[in-house]
């Protein structure tokens, strides 16, 4: 999905023109993937434009950089203000938000300590990540031939640029074979996550999802869905999920800032449940969109622009 160009991008304390947002070709991030980023959505709710769980996203951003022995040169309140200023400067009522910190121009060796940490905020209009009909009709996915990274290889709890080389392999393989997305297993063969989404399984009215030890990103939407399930009185638990449990599930769905709550109708050309949007997924979608579109906010997740 092509990025829709807007007027301004925030870079290192200043709003500059979109076409002027450039970095040096010898910046450390280009050579070694040393960046940390977030994907956040601003929704046009019935109560006005609101950013979904902004504080939680920025806390994760700070923690991602910390895992790589880096520190973002702005406080969380300063980053929040930069994001709101960028949205206002571009006159957007709803948008996708990409704050990114990265090792800039300095030394070109593997050692990053001699490079500055720069910070940028970009916003743009973005629709449904997996297609306009995906939320209702579901998507077809496959199990990836690529595993998620093993424990103690890289910090999989960090949302870091270099980590997403693995995600690209999973995504490209799926698309090349005619699927919308891939599901990765961890190094021990248990279900991990999609290329950029967490995964949930519904069986006999109960919801299951992999824990952090399965090399998953601690998703903000994942945490939200777990809370919404509890609000709905649906039993939910974290557990190791074998591959075959996916095939015999009643429902399977992805969650993520971009994907929101997207049902999976088939895996490896095997129909999941009825092959249609299931009751549990539908209920969670209803509760999620009541917050981000309706402006209902019992948990304090909306930060109004």
N, C-alpha and C positions, 0 to 999 in steps of 0.2 A: 504494500500500500504506500503510494508516494506521499511524501511529506508536503503539506500545503503551506507554502511560504507565507510568512507574516512580515510585519514591519521591523520589529525590534527583538533582539536577543540581549540578555544580561550577561556580561562577561567581566569578572573581577571588579565588580563595583559600579559598572557603568552600563547603561542601555545604549547599544550601538545598532546600526543598520544590519539587517539579516545578512547581506552579502559581504559585510566586513568582518563577520565572525570567523576568524581564521587563526590557526596555530602554526608554529614552525615545523617544517618537515622532519627536523631532528628532535622533536619533542619525545620524551621518554615513552609516553603512552602509545605512540605509533609503533614503536619497535617492540615493546614488551607487554602491551595490554594493561598498563598500570592506570586503570580508571575505576571509579566507583560511582554508581548511578542509581536513580530511582525512576520508576514509571508511576505517575500519579494522575488521577483524573479530577478535573473540575466539572461539576454537573450544573446545569441550569435547573434548579429545583423550583418548586412552587413558592419557596420563600426567598428566592434569589440565588445567585451563583455561589456554589460552595465547593470547597476542595475536600475530598474524601480522605479522612484520617491523615492529615498533613503531618502532624507531630510524629506519629508512628513511623511514617515513611522517612522522615528526616533523622529520627533516632537510628533507624536501620542503616541509613546512609553513613552516619558518623561511625557506627559500629563496624560497617564493612571496611571503611578506610583504616580503622584501628587494627583490624585483623592483619592488615598488610603494613603495619608499623607506619601509618601515615595519619596526618591530622589535617582536617579541613580548616582553612584560615578564616572561617566565619562561624559565628554562633548559630544555634538553631533559630532563635528569633530573627537574626539577620537574614538567614536563608529564607525563612517564611516571608519576610518583607520583600525580598528580592523576587520571589515567586509571584506574590500579589502585584507588585509593581509591573512585572512583565506581562501578566494577564491584562491589567488595566491599560498598559501602553499599547497593546494590540487590539483592544476593544472586543475581547472575546467573552461570551457568556458561558460557554462550555468549551473545554479543550483537554488535550493531553499535555502533561507537564513532564519535562525531562531535565531534572537537575543532575549535573555531572561534575565530579571532581576528578582531576587527572594530574599526573606528573608531567610537568611542562618541559621547557627548553633549558638544558643545563648539560650535565654529563650524558654521554651516550652509552656508557657501559651498563651492565646488568644492575650494578649498585645504584639505587635510585636516590640516595640521600642528598646528592648534590643538585637535585632538580626541584624547582618550586612546585607547590601544589596550587593549581588554578581551579577556579570554580565558575561554572556557566549554567544558566537557566534558559531553556528554550520551551516555547509553547506553540501548539498548532492544533487545528481542527482535525479530529480523528474519529472515524466511525467504529464499527464493530470489527474487531481484530480478525476474527475467524469467519467473517462474512455476515451480511445483513440477516440471513435466514437461520444462522447457526443457533441462536438462542432458543428458537422455537423447534426447528427440525432436527437439530443435532448435527454432529460431524462424524466422518469416517476416519479412523486412526489406525496405526499399526504399532506393534512393538518394534522398537529400534534395535538395530544390530549393535549399536554403540551403548556401552554402559555409562552410567554417571560415574564421576570421579570417586575413587576409593577414599576412605577415611585416611587422614594424615598425609594426603598428597597435596591438595590445596584446600583452603577453608571454604567448603561448599555452602556455609551459612552466609558468606559474603556475596553481595550483589556486585561483582567485579567484572570489568570488561573482559579480561582474559579468560574468566570462567566460561564465557559464552561461546568460545570456540567449540566446546563440546555440544552446546545447544544448537549451533549452526549445523553441525554434522547430522544431528538428529532431525532437524527441520528439513534440511535439504534432501536427505534420504527419503523422508515421508513424501515430500512434494514430488520428487522424481518418480516415485512409485504410485502416484495418483491418490495420495491421502492428504488430509488437511493438516495432520499433526502426528507426532510420534510419542510413544510412551517409553521412557528409559527405565531399565532395571538397574539396581545398584550392583556393586561388584560381587555380592553374594547371591544375586539372582532374584531378589525381592523387588517389588514395584517401587519406583522412586517418584518420578514426576514426568511432566511433558517437557518440551524444550524451553518453555517459558511459563508453565502453569503448574500448579499443584493439582493433585487428583484425589477424588473421593469415590467410594464404592458404596452402593446401597444394596443390602441383602436382608430380606424379611423385615423391612421397616426400620432397620438400624443402619447407621452410617459408619463407615470405617475410612481411615486415611493414614498414610504412612507417617511415622514419627521422624524427627530430625536425623536420627541415626541412619536413615536410608538416603543420606546425601541430598536432602531437599533444601530448597530455599525456604526460610520461615516467612511465608507469604502473608501479607497484610489482609488480602481478601480471604485467604485461607482461615486466618484467625477470626475474621468477621463472620464467615459462614459457620464456623464452629459455635460462635455465640448465638447466631440466628437459629441454629438447630436446637440449641438448649432452650431458647425463648419459645420455640414451637413444641417443646416437649418431646423432641426426637432424640433417641439415645445415640450418642456419637462417641467413638473411641479411636485412639491411635493404636495401630498394631502393624506388625509385619504382614504384608499382603503378598501371597504367592501369585505368580502370573496367572495361573489357571482360575483363580478366584474372579478375575476380571471377566472371563468368558461366561461364567455362570451367574454373574451379578444380575440383579433386577434393574439397576440403573448405575451408570457411571457418569461423572461429570468433572470437567476442569474448572478451576478458579484462578483468577488473576486480575490485575488491574486492567490489562488490555482485554482479556477473554471474559471478564466478569464471571458469570456462571453459565458455562456452555455444556450442554448435554452431549454425550458420546453415544451415537446410535449403533456403531459397529466397531469392532477391533479385529484386525486381520481378516476382514470380510465375514466375521461371525457376528450375527445380530445380538445386541445387548438387550435383554428383556424383550419388550414389544417392538423395539426399534424406533420408538417415539419418545417424546418428552414424558418423563415419569412424574408421578404425583409428588414425590419427595423433592425432586429437583425443581418442579414447578412452584412448590410452596416456598422454597428457599429463594428462588428468583423473585417471587412476589414480595417477600419481606425485604430483600435487598433493594429492589427498585422503589419500594415505599420510602426508603431512606434517601437514596441518591437522586430520585426524581420527585418524590412526594414531599421531601423535606422532613419526614418524621425522623426524630433523632433521639431515641431514648438512651443511647449509649454515648452521646457526645462525640460522634464521629465526623460531624460536618464543621468545617472552618469557613465561614462566609467571607467572601472577597470584599 
